[in-house]
Amino acid sequence: MKIRKFVSMSACAVAGLAMMAFTTPAHAWKPSGKVEILTGCKTGCGPDRIARILQKIWKKHKLVDAKVVVVNKAGGGNSIALKYLQEAAGKGDRLMLSGSAVATSYYTGRYPIGTPHLTAVALLITEYIATAVKGDSPIKSAKQLISMIKKDPKSVAIGTATSRGNSNHQAITLAAMSAGIDPNAMKFVIFQSGRIGRTNLLGGHVTASQSSVGGFIKHHKKGKLRILAVSSPERLGGAVKNVPTWKEQGFDVVVPNLRALLGPKGMTKAQTDYWDKVVEASVKTKIFQKSLGKRQMKATFMGHAEFTKYMRGHEKQMKSVLKTLGILKRK
């Protein structure tokens, strides 16, 4: 009886500790109205999918008491969404799910709002970029694609989203440059989301397209698309385990894409502390982990303080790449 009583009390203690981990102290900040997760692209794009996974997790696991809505503000390469985010300065209930494009678009001078004007809330995921062609394309390798571009750059239409200079654009451009190709001679078609770019590739409107690996996996498995290369340092797993990296094919290219939550400028420590706990708990859930495996993404959680420090180094490297591409406009 004593043993059974001890086990019961221990179970209660563990349950209590778990509840404490998900409960906000009465004196701490928490959202009082609805929480908005913005994306700068249309429904079904990469950031949108992740935003909706977070929305589902926060509701199912009761991590956020407030109503959570996903708001798509596509257009202008994230500029519309960023302007809307900036309007909530000092507030902690409007966040944006984005990638490295926010920083690249700022440093390439595409629009005046960038990471220096925002709060780095949390890093969630690191993913890599895939270069793909149609399944019935005569192009069988990344080497062959680059050779075609070198022979006649304007004859090869390359789809990418959502702006020049971002991770999608960097992957194939850096490979081409290493082969002696002038990046300004290349023919790029910019789409508002990776999904739209994929649709245009399937329709034969572009020769090749760039997107996160996860955006191409389904069609690659069915043979409708053929992934020629991935921008990871080593091969990925799952359905793309046989796809070589750019490096394996003779091009010294490694390009990561970050998926992170950004907030408006002026967020308080209480606000970032709240989101640190929520996001850290979110990335540990089965729902989140399962979504990563399907799309060959890696969970790389960093809270506000660590992520802010990391971004300083990441952006320094990014600006070096943009300078190499000849499109760096801001220091």
C-alpha positions in Angstrom: 0.0 0.0 0.0 2.8 2.4 0.8 4.5 1.6 -2.5 1.3 2.3 -4.4 0.8 5.5 -2.5 4.3 6.6 -3.4 3.8 5.8 -7.1 0.6 7.7 -7.2 2.1 10.8 -5.5 5.1 10.6 -7.9 2.7 10.5 -10.9 0.9 13.5 -9.6 4.2 15.3 -9.1 5.3 14.6 -12.6 1.9 15.7 -14.0 2.2 18.9 -11.9 5.6 19.7 -13.3 4.3 19.2 -16.8 1.5 21.5 -16.2 3.9 24.1 -14.8 5.9 23.9 -18.0 2.9 24.9 -20.1 1.3 27.4 -17.7 2.1 31.1 -17.7 2.6 32.6 -14.2 -0.2 35.0 -13.2 2.2 38.0 -13.2 3.8 37.2 -16.6 2.8 38.4 -20.0 0.5 36.4 -22.3 -1.7 37.4 -25.3 -4.9 38.9 -24.3 -6.5 39.1 -27.7 -6.1 37.0 -30.8 -2.6 35.9 -32.0 -1.8 36.4 -35.7 0.8 34.4 -37.5 1.6 36.2 -40.7 3.2 34.8 -43.9 4.3 36.8 -46.9 3.0 34.2 -49.4 -0.2 32.5 -50.4 -2.0 29.6 -48.7 0.0 26.3 -49.2 3.4 27.9 -49.4 6.2 26.7 -47.1 5.8 29.3 -44.3 2.0 28.9 -44.5 2.2 25.1 -43.9 4.5 25.6 -40.9 2.3 28.4 -39.5 -0.8 26.2 -39.7 1.1 23.3 -38.0 1.9 25.7 -35.1 -1.7 26.9 -35.0 -2.8 23.2 -34.7 -0.3 22.4 -32.0 -1.1 25.5 -29.9 -4.8 24.6 -29.9 -4.4 20.9 -29.4 -1.9 21.2 -26.6 -3.4 24.3 -25.1 -0.1 26.1 -25.3 -1.7 29.4 -26.3 -5.1 30.4 -24.6 -5.9 33.1 -27.2 -7.4 32.4 -30.6 -4.7 31.9 -33.2 -5.2 32.9 -36.8 -2.9 32.5 -39.9 -2.9 35.6 -42.0 -1.5 35.4 -45.6 -0.3 38.7 -47.0 1.3 37.7 -50.2 3.1 40.1 -52.6 6.1 42.3 -52.8 8.5 39.6 -51.7 7.2 39.7 -48.0 7.0 43.6 -48.0 3.3 43.7 -47.5 3.4 41.3 -44.5 6.5 43.1 -43.1 4.7 46.5 -43.2 1.7 45.0 -41.4 4.0 43.4 -38.8 5.9 46.6 -38.2 2.6 48.4 -37.5 2.3 46.3 -34.3 5.5 47.7 -32.7 5.9 46.8 -29.1 3.2 44.1 -29.2 3.7 40.4 -28.8 0.6 39.0 -30.4 1.5 39.5 -34.0 4.3 37.3 -35.4 5.5 36.4 -38.8 6.7 32.9 -40.0 9.4 33.5 -42.6 12.7 32.4 -43.9 16.0 34.0 -44.8 14.2 36.0 -47.5 13.4 38.8 -45.0 17.1 39.5 -44.5 18.1 39.0 -48.1 15.4 41.3 -49.5 16.5 44.0 -47.1 20.2 43.8 -47.8 19.6 43.7 -51.6 17.6 46.9 -51.2 14.2 45.5 -52.3 12.4 47.1 -49.4 13.3 49.2 -46.3 12.1 46.8 -43.6 14.5 44.0 -42.5 15.7 42.0 -39.6 17.4 45.1 -38.0 13.9 46.6 -37.6 12.3 43.4 -36.1 12.6 41.1 -33.1 14.1 37.6 -33.7 11.6 35.6 -31.7 12.7 32.0 -32.3 14.3 29.8 -34.9 12.3 26.6 -35.6 13.7 24.8 -38.6 16.6 24.6 -41.0 15.8 23.2 -44.5 17.6 23.0 -47.8 16.9 23.9 -51.4 16.2 21.5 -54.2 16.7 22.1 -57.9 14.2 20.2 -60.0 13.0 19.7 -63.6 10.0 17.9 -65.0 10.0 14.1 -64.8 10.1 13.7 -68.6 12.8 16.3 -69.0 15.9 15.3 -71.0 18.0 16.9 -68.2 19.3 14.1 -66.0 21.8 15.9 -63.7 22.7 19.3 -62.2 25.9 19.2 -64.2 23.9 18.9 -67.4 21.6 21.8 -66.4 24.6 24.1 -65.6 26.2 23.2 -68.9 23.0 24.3 -70.7 22.9 27.5 -68.8 26.6 28.2 -69.7 25.9 27.5 -73.4 22.9 29.8 -73.6 21.8 31.5 -70.3 18.7 33.0 -71.7 17.4 29.7 -73.1 16.9 28.2 -69.6 14.1 29.7 -67.6 14.5 29.1 -63.9 11.6 29.5 -61.5 12.2 30.7 -58.0 10.3 32.2 -55.1 9.9 34.8 -53.7 12.7 37.2 -54.6 16.2 37.5 -56.0 19.0 36.9 -53.4 17.0 34.6 -51.1 18.1 31.0 -50.4 16.2 29.6 -53.4 17.9 32.0 -55.8 21.3 31.6 -54.2 21.6 27.8 -54.6 21.6 27.5 -58.4 23.2 31.0 -58.9 26.3 30.1 -56.8 26.6 26.8 -58.7 26.4 28.6 -62.0 28.9 31.2 -60.9 31.4 28.5 -59.9 31.2 27.3 -63.5 32.1 30.8 -64.7 28.5 32.0 -65.6 27.6 35.6 -65.1 24.6 35.6 -62.7 23.1 38.7 -64.4 22.9 36.7 -67.7 20.7 34.0 -66.2 16.9 34.0 -66.8 14.9 33.9 -63.6 11.1 33.9 -63.3 10.0 35.1 -59.8 6.9 33.6 -58.3 5.0 34.5 -55.1 5.4 31.1 -53.6 7.2 27.8 -54.1 3.8 26.2 -54.8 3.2 28.5 -57.7 6.7 27.9 -59.0 6.1 24.1 -58.8 2.8 24.4 -60.7 4.6 26.3 -63.5 7.3 23.7 -63.7 4.8 20.9 -63.9 3.1 22.9 -66.7 6.3 23.3 -68.6 6.5 27.0 -68.3 10.0 27.0 -66.9 12.9 24.6 -67.5 13.8 24.2 -63.8 12.6 25.4 -60.5 14.0 26.1 -57.0 12.1 25.3 -53.8 12.6 23.8 -50.3 13.1 20.1 -50.7 9.8 19.4 -49.0 8.0 21.3 -51.7 9.1 18.8 -54.4 9.1 15.4 -52.5 5.6 14.4 -53.3 6.0 14.9 -57.1 9.5 13.6 -57.1 8.2 10.3 -55.6 5.6 10.0 -58.3 8.0 10.8 -61.1 6.3 14.0 -62.1 9.4 16.0 -61.1 13.0 15.0 -60.9 15.2 16.6 -58.2 18.7 17.1 -59.6 20.5 18.4 -56.6 20.0 19.5 -53.0 21.9 22.4 -51.3 22.6 20.4 -48.1 26.2 19.6 -46.9 25.4 15.9 -47.2 22.7 13.8 -48.7 19.2 13.9 -47.0 17.1 10.8 -46.3 13.7 9.4 -47.1 12.4 9.8 -50.6 15.4 11.9 -51.6 18.2 9.7 -50.2 19.5 9.0 -53.7 19.6 12.7 -54.8 23.2 14.0 -54.8 24.2 17.3 -53.3 25.6 20.1 -55.3 29.0 19.4 -53.7 28.9 15.8 -54.9 28.5 17.1 -58.5 31.5 19.3 -58.3 29.9 22.6 -57.1 31.0 24.0 -53.7 27.5 25.1 -52.7 25.8 24.7 -49.4 22.7 26.9 -48.8 20.4 26.6 -45.8 17.1 28.2 -45.4 15.8 29.2 -42.0 12.2 29.0 -40.9 11.7 31.3 -37.9 9.2 33.4 -36.1 9.8 37.2 -36.2 8.1 39.8 -34.2 7.8 43.6 -34.4 10.4 45.9 -33.0 10.2 46.7 -29.3 8.9 43.4 -27.9 9.6 43.1 -24.2 11.5 40.4 -22.4 8.3 39.2 -20.9 6.9 38.7 -24.4 9.9 36.9 -25.8 10.1 34.8 -22.7 6.5 33.7 -23.2 7.2 32.7 -26.8 10.4 30.9 -25.9 8.5 28.5 -23.7 5.6 28.1 -26.2 7.9 27.4 -29.2 10.3 25.1 -27.4 7.3 23.0 -26.2 5.9 23.1 -29.8 8.9 21.7 -31.6 9.0 18.7 -29.2 5.5 17.6 -30.1 4.8 14.5 -32.2 2.9 16.6 -34.7 5.8 18.9 -35.3 8.4 16.1 -35.5 6.3 14.1 -37.9 5.9 17.1 -40.2 9.7 17.5 -40.3 10.4 13.9 -41.3 8.0 14.0 -44.2 9.7 17.1 -45.7 13.3 16.4 -44.8 13.6 19.4 -42.5 15.6 19.6 -39.3 14.4 21.1 -36.0 16.9 23.7 -34.9 15.2 25.5 -32.1 16.7 28.6 -30.7 15.0 31.0 -28.3 15.1 34.8 -28.6 18.5 35.5 -27.0 20.4 32.6 -28.8 18.6 33.3 -32.1 19.4 37.0 -32.0 23.1 36.3 -31.5 23.1 33.6 -34.2 21.5 35.9 -36.7 24.4 38.4 -36.4 26.8 35.7 -37.7 24.4 34.3 -40.2 23.7 37.7 -41.8 27.4 38.4 -42.0 27.9 35.3 -44.1 24.7 36.1 -46.1 26.0 39.6 -47.0 29.2 38.0 -48.2 27.3 35.8 -50.5 25.1 38.7 -51.8 28.2 40.7 -52.4 29.6 37.8 -54.4 26.4 37.7 -56.4 26.8 41.5 -57.0 23.4 42.4 -55.4 24.4 43.6 -52.0 22.9 47.2 -51.5 23.0 47.6 -47.7 25.8 47.0 -45.2 
